[in-house]
């Protein structure tokens, strides 16, 4: 039995995935294990303990170089948010010293981290005290440095950052080194927003500078996720709306920090939730899971091909025929 968010990140250099989860069989502690895939064969390394206190609630993980990952996570223990570096050798995982990132009740989404190899820095979006914040970290070996002077509110860089990090997502554009954020505004209306953040190389107070925050819908019900289509240089966000509970998408283009959205359009006309989305660059398609809100509550997926600021979607196919938890999608570049 798994507690909290279960997440994965892919090391494209060594073709390894790190799976991070809370283990109810072991006092709800936080564990990680290496996953390798060859053809249709999945191999799991041994479970490795990184958080040895009850109440692990999950978080996010990102690859930060060859055989190295950064894990950010929350726990019932004081409601703190923590961070640690995971190093992989073969199928063995070891961890650096754990740090406290924030000593208050903090919330972090599965897509709350992004890594810039250009600046060799990690960006994180998380929520506490009714505000979304951006953090910046650097890593040397297994030592994490929290660039405290870079911490800033999403409101200050993208005009309207109200909401919670469980409905906020961040992706990295490897071409421009920009960070694109999409989020749901929880207070003062249900409108969802998107915007561009540019992360400077120097760190400190100038690490994040904001582009324009532009709303992609005024009728948001559930925030699904956002991905970057690196073939067309477009961002795609999926979500559900209040009007009919259908799953919708919007496509954004950016230029000099200015975001332009295409029309909000339903791609699955069945009541339910749009879930997490990723981009498969081997076939130039976005892939998202969708969850119909009617018995037997299957979990489906569909693919979309982006053109301009619109997309053409395939008929959804079934992943599981009966009720299951929400799925998190991840692209593995070695399995093209």
Order of alpha helices (4+ residues) and beta strands (2+ residues): beta-beta-beta-beta-beta-beta-beta-beta-beta-beta-beta-beta-beta-beta-beta-alpha-beta-beta-beta-beta-beta-beta-beta-beta-beta-beta-beta-beta-beta-beta
